[in-house]
Amino acid sequence: MSGSTCVSLAPSSVAVAPPAMVVEETHSDGMITIQRYVRSDHAMSASSTPAAALLLLYEPFSLHSDEAPMILSKPRAVVQTLTCQRRPLGDGFAYRRSIGGPELESLDPILSFDDFEFTGPANFGDHPHRGFESLTYVLEGSIGFHDFSGHKGTINTGDAQWTTVGRGVVHAEVPAGQGVQRGLNFWINLAAKDKMVAPSYQELASVDITTVDKDGVSVKVIVGEAQGVRSPLQTRTPVMCLDITVGPGTHLHQAVPAGWSACAYVIDGVASFGPSARATRQHECAVFGAKGNGVDARSGDADASTRFLLVAARPHGETVVREGFFVMNTREEVEQAMDDYRNHRNGFEMAVGWTSDHVATPAQ
């Protein structure tokens, strides 16, 4: 594109050091693990780095900003654009579902992708989960949470919470501010071998999410790795989640590992993706084909920026059976999960006699 700036994020053979983050709080009683990450004035040494942070789940990425940047040889094409209609659910809650809706039931291993709005008195009262991981990323306002291990708190605008529900959690989620609270939430399937792992929470405040700004492109590295930065959030299934803003006249090349499923949900503006510069508008989700080694993006408006959440993950290629809050591999496993919850077994023991601070009728 004439007169444009090109920023390329391409695979690098050089390992990237973890960001200067420390675990502010870790709690584990063998049943559930909770970690909060905060910035440190000094980079972590190997001895202070969480063990999981030393495991590279995929090739690191780096930023190339020379006059002739590396161009991705095979940018992925958009194979489907999902229109995410706003759907009310009760009094004070509404959502726009892309993946997990009628147009696309799943994008292995991405089970669902929602843009949600919360306004009191709406809430998701005490309810169980098993068999997946999820990210909640707050765009506006505050979301309160409380789970059966006693873990409770609030995530605010720009904060992220990664939850590995594993063999089971019971929790509640409520709007914690005045007016509309808005966020993005997606579920990532766990492989069969990880379905019954101990649950864990990882929380990352907005100020601790590394943002890299270069030549009209801004990238917040929420999960995974990009621009020489690796998020401290550790996932069972390899995942990348980037909050990207591309300014007018700027062209982004973002590497995505081969074989991973990938999509981009447009938060603001109009984005053009792929070699054909296919336009994807606000509240639409672009689903990328499997062929290619990355994603091309630019603003679809010559005078305005576009902002989108890019999510990519390595598929499992396994059968998925989902029933409400439970995601397993067989119908028998789903029925077992329901029975375990009812009888407070196999991960649901702490639910006996427990109610959250946000007791209400669970959302249906």
ABEGO torsion letter per residue (X at the ends): XBGBBBBBBBBBABBBBBBBBBBABBBBAGABBBBBBBBBABBBBAAABBAAAABBABBBBBBBABABBBBBABBBBBABBBBBBBBBBEBGBBBBBBBGBAABABBOABABBBBBBBBOABBBBBBBBBGBBBBBBBABEBBBBBBAAGBBEBBBBGBBBBBBAEAEBBBBBBBABBEBBBBBBBBBBBBAAAAABBBBBBBBBAAABBBBBBGGBBBBBABEBBGGBBBABBBABBBBBBBBBBBBGBBBBBBBBBGBBBBBBBABEBBBBEAAGBBBBBGBBBBBBABEAEBBBBBABAABBBBBBBBBBBBAGBBBBBBEABBBABAAAAAAAAAAAAAGBGGAAAABGBBBAABBBBBX
